[in-house]
Amino acid sequence: VQLVESGGGLVQPGGSLRLSCAASGFTFSSYYMSWVRQAPGKGLEWVSDMAGDGGRTNFVDFVKGRFTITRDNAKSTLYQQKNSLQPEDTALYYCARDRSGGGEYDCWGQGTQVTVSS
């Protein structure tokens, strides 16, 4: 079981990025998948998730209207489109497999760094 994130980088405030998470070793469509972030000096913070069939999504309030989450089950890949990025969005972003749909993460990627700075 493996998750590999990509797509992070340095972006100016107001800019956009698209993160990807490539999954392997399990039936991707059977699991809720989440994006979780860790800002410098802070703990882990859930950002968004999506049901296995893509039929339900959830977002933390401070990203609603700016971030979207999608998945391509044929490619076993999860995405997060980030728009209107702000310096407070600077963090290491992880994708995680949720074994129950209730925030029980049993597999994590290595993370991809997003830095928002002018």
C-alpha positions in Angstrom: 0.0 0.0 0.0 1.5 3.3 -1.1 0.5 6.9 -1.5 2.7 9.4 -3.3 1.9 13.1 -3.4 3.2 15.6 -5.9 2.5 19.1 -7.2 3.6 21.2 -4.3 5.8 24.3 -4.7 6.3 27.9 -4.2 3.4 30.2 -5.3 2.6 33.8 -4.8 -0.5 34.9 -2.8 -3.6 34.6 -4.9 -2.0 31.8 -7.0 -3.1 28.3 -7.6 -1.7 24.8 -7.4 -2.9 21.3 -8.1 -1.8 18.5 -5.8 -1.9 14.8 -6.9 -1.8 11.7 -4.8 -1.1 8.5 -6.7 -2.3 5.3 -4.8 -1.2 1.8 -5.3 -1.5 -1.6 -3.6 -5.2 -1.4 -2.7 -8.7 -1.0 -4.2 -8.7 2.8 -4.4 -12.4 3.2 -5.1 -13.3 1.4 -1.8 -11.9 4.1 0.4 -12.6 7.6 1.6 -9.5 9.7 0.9 -8.4 12.8 2.7 -6.0 15.7 2.5 -4.4 16.7 5.7 -1.9 19.4 6.3 0.7 20.4 8.8 1.8 24.1 9.0 5.2 25.0 10.4 5.2 24.6 14.1 1.6 23.2 14.2 -0.2 19.9 14.4 -1.9 17.9 11.7 -5.1 19.6 10.4 -7.7 17.8 8.3 -8.5 19.8 5.1 -10.9 17.8 2.9 -12.1 14.3 2.0 -14.0 12.5 -0.6 -16.0 9.3 -0.6 -14.7 6.3 -2.6 -17.3 6.7 -5.3 -16.7 10.5 -5.5 -20.3 11.1 -4.4 -19.6 13.0 -1.2 -17.0 15.7 -0.3 -16.2 17.6 2.8 -14.1 20.6 3.5 -12.8 22.5 6.5 -14.4 26.0 6.6 -11.3 28.0 5.8 -10.8 26.4 2.4 -14.4 26.3 1.3 -14.8 28.0 -2.0 -11.0 28.0 -2.6 -10.1 24.3 -2.7 -11.7 21.4 -4.5 -11.1 17.7 -4.2 -11.6 15.2 -7.0 -10.5 11.7 -7.8 -10.0 9.5 -10.8 -10.6 5.9 -9.6 -9.5 4.5 -13.0 -6.1 6.0 -12.3 -6.1 5.5 -8.5 -5.4 9.2 -8.1 -6.7 11.8 -5.7 -6.4 15.5 -6.5 -6.7 18.8 -4.7 -7.0 22.0 -6.7 -6.1 25.0 -4.6 -7.0 28.5 -5.7 -6.7 31.9 -4.1 -3.8 30.6 -2.0 -2.8 32.7 1.1 0.4 32.6 3.2 -1.5 30.8 5.9 -2.0 27.9 3.5 1.7 27.2 3.7 2.1 23.7 5.0 3.2 20.2 4.2 0.2 18.5 2.6 -0.5 14.8 3.0 -3.0 12.5 1.4 -4.3 9.8 3.7 -6.4 6.7 3.4 -9.4 6.7 5.7 -10.3 3.1 6.5 -13.7 3.9 8.1 -14.8 7.2 6.5 -14.6 8.6 10.0 -11.1 9.9 10.2 -9.3 6.7 11.0 -6.2 7.1 8.7 -4.2 3.9 8.2 -1.9 5.0 5.3 -0.1 8.2 4.6 1.9 9.6 1.8 5.2 11.4 2.4 3.7 14.8 1.9 4.3 17.6 -0.6 5.3 21.1 0.5 3.2 24.1 -0.4 4.7 27.5 0.3 2.7 30.7 -0.4 4.9 33.8 -0.3 5.6 36.9 -2.3 
